[in-house]
Amino acid sequence: MRAKERVEHAKELLDEVGIGGERLEMYHIGASDAPLWAERVEEMTERVRRLGPNPLRVIRAQRARKIEEDVSRSGNSQES
């Protein structure tokens, strides 16, 4: 029960920081239930593909490109 509560809390935190709690899931699968494990792996793989890249990485990459463009522009204007 503690693990389930912690996962739910972690999902809330991921939502708060903008990553998305749906990227995290907890399953109860017995060691002898390989077909169910494979099913859940496929489910999560499809979910992650649907959700796309980590939104924070996308934002960070956009900011980095903007900084590079700004630096490039300021460098060009100083040369003139």
For each residue, the residues with C-beta under 8 A, 3 or more apart:
1: 4 5
2: 5 6
3: 6 7 26
4: 1 7 8 26
5: 1 2 8 9
6: 2 3 9 10
7: 3 4 10 11 24 25 26
8: 4 5 11 12
9: 5 6 12 13
10: 6 7 13 14 21 24
11: 7 8 14 15 21 22 24
12: 8 9 15 16 21
13: 9 10 16 17 21
14: 10 11 17 19 20 21 23 24
15: 11 12 18 19 20 21
16: 12 13
17: 13 14 56
18: 15 55 56
19: 14 15 23 54 55 56
20: 14 15 23 51 55
21: 10 11 12 13 14 15 24
22: 11 25 47 51
23: 14 19 20 47 48 51
24: 7 10 11 14 21
25: 7 22 40 44 47
26: 3 4 7
27: 40
28:
29: 33 36 37 40
30: 33 36
31:
32:
33: 29 30 36 37
34: 37 38
35: 38 39
36: 29 30 33 39 40
37: 29 33 34 40 41
38: 34 35 41 42
39: 35 36 42 43
40: 25 27 29 36 37 43 44
41: 37 38 44 45
42: 38 39 45 46
43: 39 40 46 47
44: 25 40 41 47 48
45: 41 42 48 49
46: 42 43 49 50
47: 22 23 25 43 44 50 51
48: 23 44 45 51
49: 45 46 52
50: 46 47
51: 20 22 23 47 48
52: 49 55
53: 57 58
54: 19 57 58
55: 18 19 20 52 58 59
56: 17 18 19 59 60
57: 53 54 60 61
58: 53 54 55 61 62
59: 55 56 62 63
60: 56 57 63 64
61: 57 58 64 65
62: 58 59 65 66
63: 59 60 66 67
64: 60 61 67 68
65: 61 62 68 69
66: 62 63 69 70
67: 63 64 70 71
68: 64 65 71 72
69: 65 66 72 73
70: 66 67 73 74
71: 67 68 74 75
72: 68 69 75 76
73: 69 70 76 77
74: 70 71 77 78
75: 71 72 78 79
76: 72 73 79 80
77: 73 74 80
78: 74 75
79: 75 76
80: 76 77
